[in-house]
Structures are given as structure tokens and as C-alpha cells.
Amino acid sequence: MARVRIFTIDDELLPVVEGGLYTKNFSTPRISVSVVKFVAPGGAALKARAHSHGEEASLQIAGGCSVFQPDDHPDAEFRMEAGDVLLIPAGSSHYGHNRFNDDGVSMRLNVVSPPRAEFVAKDARPFYPLADPPARRD
């Protein structure tokens, strides 16, 4: 039987890049939920690569983020500030550039449907689509 799940946004985040990027994710058969937290100064140097997936709703929790759609709207910048929600159509290639608040944080909650393949496994490694991903440590 299905069960309610509850989690705290800024707790038990796992490092993708120590000192720069932390995340955690959860999935159901229909959606994936990811908390993404960039921290300065290390997070400022991390660049996302353009990627696409199912429809996404992104809530900016702290700091800000500019989202770009290089294929669909190459000259447009979609700016999110804390409290803003951005909806990204399914299949739309996109990437973001973070802006940090006075505490050195840019954090958001992303919900994607259908769930991202990277987040489906119960014990999935922390993941974020970085342009230059760190070497894997097994």
C-alpha cells in the first residue's frame, strides 16, 4: 500500500561536489523530487550542462537562478528569485546559472514528471547534470 513520505528540505543532503554542491532526491512511479543546494565559494565555479527530461516545476528556495533554453529561446533569460516557481516544458533543453544570497546559498526544489531516470534507484548516487562532472569514486 502507498505510504506518505515526508522530508526536511535542508537536511541530510549528500555531496555531489564537496564544498560546492549538495543534493538529495526521491522518486515515486510518477514523479521525482530533488533538493539542489549550491554553496559559495565552490558552487560558483560549477556550471550545469544543457539537458532535458520530463516536465519540471522548480521552486527557488534561497538565492536565485537564471534558466536558459538554448534550443527553444537562445536569447532569453528566465530569472528566478527566492519564492519563484519556474515551469519547464517536457523535452525542453535547459540549464541554469546560480546567484547566491548573503549566506552564500542558491537552493531549489525540483519536481519532474515522469521521474528522472537518474533518481529512480533507491540508493542512487547524488546526481546533478554538471558540464564538468567530478570523477566517480566507487
C-alpha positions as a printed Julia matrix, in Angstrom:
138×3 Matrix{Float64}:
  0.0    0.0     0.0
  1.24   3.51   -0.83
  2.63   5.48    2.07
  3.09   9.21    2.7
  6.73  10.37    2.68
  7.96  13.46    4.45
 11.41  15.05    4.43
 13.15  18.2     5.54
 14.43  20.4     2.71
 17.88  21.31    4.06
 18.76  18.15    5.98
 20.8   15.07    5.08
 21.95  16.44    1.74
 24.66  14.38    0.04
 27.72  15.89   -1.66
 27.95  15.89   -5.44
 30.96  18.21   -5.19
 32.25  18.67   -1.64
 32.2   22.36   -0.68
 30.09  23.33   -3.67
 27.01  21.22   -4.43
 24.75  19.06   -2.29
 21.55  17.23   -3.17
 19.06  14.54   -2.31
 16.31  13.0    -4.33
 13.24  10.85   -4.01
 11.08   9.14   -6.59
  7.69   7.58   -6.98
  6.48   5.8   -10.1
  5.15   9.16  -11.39
  7.48  11.94  -10.14
 10.98  12.63   -8.91
 11.73  15.27   -6.29
 15.2   16.75   -5.88
 16.65  19.3    -3.48
 19.66  21.06   -5.02
 21.91  23.29   -2.88
 24.88  25.19   -4.29
 27.17  26.84   -1.72
 29.79  29.54   -2.28
 32.58  29.79   -2.98
 32.9   26.3    -4.54
 29.43  26.26   -6.05
 30.03  29.45   -8.01
 32.53  27.66  -10.27
 30.19  24.75  -11.09
 28.45  25.03  -14.45
 25.42  22.99  -15.47
 25.21  21.34  -18.86
 22.14  21.65  -21.04
 19.83  18.68  -20.5
 16.2   17.68  -20.93
 13.7   15.4   -19.21
 10.01  15.35  -18.33
  8.02  18.41  -17.29
  9.66  20.24  -14.37
  8.44  22.58  -11.67
 11.3   24.32   -9.88
 10.84  26.32   -6.65
 13.73  28.66   -5.82
 14.15  28.48   -2.03
 17.24  30.63   -1.47
 19.37  32.85   -3.7
 18.46  32.97   -7.36
 18.9   31.17  -10.65
 18.78  32.18  -14.3
 17.5   29.45  -16.61
 18.3   29.32  -20.31
 16.72  27.27  -23.12
 19.46  27.17  -25.78
 17.38  25.36  -28.41
 13.94  26.95  -27.96
 14.74  30.5   -26.79
 18.52  31.07  -27.23
 18.4   34.78  -26.31
 16.02  34.57  -23.34
 16.98  34.54  -19.65
 14.34  33.34  -17.19
 15.26  34.76  -13.76
 14.1   33.11  -10.55
 14.43  34.68   -7.11
 13.64  33.07   -3.75
  9.94  32.16   -3.72
  9.58  31.97   -7.51
  8.41  28.85   -9.35
  9.51  28.06  -12.9
  7.75  25.54  -15.16
  9.88  23.91  -17.85
  8.09  22.01  -20.63
  8.91  18.33  -21.12
 11.75  17.73  -23.56
 12.99  21.34  -23.47
 16.77  21.57  -23.31
 17.76  23.89  -20.44
 20.48  24.79  -17.94
 20.85  27.25  -15.1
 23.28  29.76  -13.67
 23.1   30.32   -9.9
 23.06  33.56   -7.94
 23.91  33.33   -4.25
 22.22  35.04   -1.29
 24.17  36.78    1.5
 24.71  33.39    3.17
 26.36  32.05    0.0
 23.5   29.7    -0.94
 21.43  29.03   -4.05
 18.88  26.29   -3.33
 15.81  24.94   -5.09
 13.33  22.11   -5.06
 12.73  20.42   -8.43
  9.8   18.14   -9.24
  9.9   16.25  -12.55
  7.28  14.03  -14.19
  7.8   11.39  -15.36
 10.61  10.76  -12.86
 14.19  11.32  -13.92
 15.94   8.03  -14.67
 18.92   9.11  -12.52
 16.69   9.32   -9.44
 14.67   6.11   -9.7
 17.07   3.71   -7.94
 16.54   3.59   -4.19
 20.24   4.03   -3.4
 21.07   6.25   -6.37
 24.24   8.31   -6.18
 23.77  12.05   -5.75
 23.42  13.5    -9.24
 23.36  16.87  -10.97
 23.97  17.49  -14.71
 27.29  19.35  -14.44
 29.22  20.46  -17.52
 32.41  19.04  -15.96
 31.28  16.32  -13.55
 33.71  15.19  -10.83
 35.37  11.81  -11.21
 33.33   8.99   -9.7
 34.62   7.37   -6.55
 33.41   3.8    -6.16
